[in-house]
Amino acid sequence: VQLQASGGGLVQAGDSLRLSCLASGRTFSSYGMGWFRQVPGKEREFVAGISWIGGSTNYADSVKGRFTISRDISKNTVYLQMGNLKPEDTAVYYCAAGPGYTGNNERRYVHWGQGTLVTVSS
């Protein structure tokens, strides 16, 4: 199983950015997909989750109304559209996959991709 995250970069506060996570190596139809983020020295935190089939979503309160998680089944790709970015959104963002789970407990996610760095300048 491989999850390949991409799309990070340096942006200014108020800008938008879209992250992508390409999933391969197995069928993910029974899985939930999640995005987490981590700042050095801090714990990894949940950002958003989506069910592969059905598309139900969960969001952390800190990103509700600004971020949107979606998936393209035909491309085996999950996206995180980030809007109105703030300096506090600066972090390494990780995508993850967990059987039938889209919540904030990272222990329920069994596959993880490498991170992609998002830096938001003020």
C-alpha positions in Angstrom: 0.0 0.0 0.0 1.3 3.4 -0.9 -0.1 6.8 -0.2 1.6 9.6 -2.0 0.9 13.2 -0.8 1.7 16.2 -2.8 0.8 19.8 -3.3 2.4 21.5 -0.4 4.3 24.8 -0.7 4.8 28.3 0.5 1.8 30.6 0.4 0.7 33.9 2.0 -2.1 34.2 4.5 -5.5 34.3 2.9 -4.3 32.1 -0.1 -5.6 28.8 -1.1 -3.8 25.5 -1.7 -4.9 22.0 -2.7 -3.2 18.9 -1.5 -3.5 15.5 -3.2 -3.1 12.0 -1.9 -2.7 9.2 -4.5 -3.6 5.8 -3.1 -2.4 2.6 -4.6 -1.6 -1.0 -3.7 -5.1 -2.2 -2.7 -8.8 -1.6 -2.9 -9.8 1.2 -0.6 -13.6 0.9 -1.1 -14.1 -0.1 2.6 -11.6 2.5 3.9 -11.8 6.0 5.3 -9.2 8.5 4.3 -7.9 11.2 6.5 -5.6 14.2 6.5 -3.5 15.0 9.6 -1.0 17.7 10.2 2.0 18.1 12.5 4.1 21.0 13.6 7.6 20.1 14.9 7.5 19.6 18.6 3.7 19.1 18.7 1.5 16.1 18.4 0.0 15.2 15.1 -3.6 16.5 14.8 -6.6 15.5 12.7 -7.7 17.8 10.0 -10.4 16.0 8.0 -11.6 12.6 7.0 -13.8 11.1 4.2 -15.3 7.7 3.5 -14.1 6.3 0.2 -17.6 5.1 -0.6 -20.4 7.5 0.2 -18.2 10.5 0.7 -19.2 11.3 4.3 -16.9 13.8 5.9 -15.5 14.9 9.2 -13.6 18.1 10.0 -11.6 19.5 12.9 -13.2 22.6 14.3 -10.2 24.6 13.4 -10.6 24.1 9.7 -14.4 23.9 9.3 -15.6 26.4 6.7 -12.1 26.8 5.3 -11.0 23.3 4.2 -12.8 20.8 2.1 -11.9 17.1 1.7 -13.0 15.2 -1.3 -12.1 12.2 -3.3 -12.0 11.1 -6.9 -12.6 7.4 -7.0 -11.7 7.1 -10.7 -8.2 8.5 -9.9 -7.8 6.8 -6.5 -7.0 10.3 -5.1 -8.1 12.2 -2.1 -7.9 16.0 -2.0 -7.7 18.6 0.7 -8.7 22.0 -0.6 -7.5 24.6 1.8 -8.8 28.2 1.7 -8.2 31.4 3.7 -5.0 29.9 5.0 -3.5 31.2 8.2 0.0 31.1 9.6 -1.2 28.6 12.2 -2.0 26.2 9.4 1.7 25.8 8.7 2.6 22.2 9.2 3.6 18.9 7.5 0.4 17.4 6.2 -0.1 13.6 6.0 -2.7 11.5 4.4 -3.8 8.2 5.9 -6.1 5.3 5.4 -8.1 3.3 7.9 -10.6 0.5 7.6 -14.1 2.0 7.8 -13.0 5.0 9.8 -12.9 8.7 9.1 -12.5 10.2 12.6 -9.8 11.8 14.6 -8.1 8.8 16.2 -4.9 8.4 14.4 -4.4 4.9 15.8 -7.4 3.8 13.6 -5.4 4.7 10.5 -3.2 1.9 9.4 -1.5 3.3 6.3 0.3 6.6 6.1 1.9 8.6 3.4 4.9 10.8 3.6 4.2 14.3 4.5 4.0 17.4 2.4 5.0 20.7 3.9 2.6 23.7 3.9 4.1 27.0 5.0 1.8 30.0 5.3 3.5 33.4 5.7 1.8 36.3 7.4 
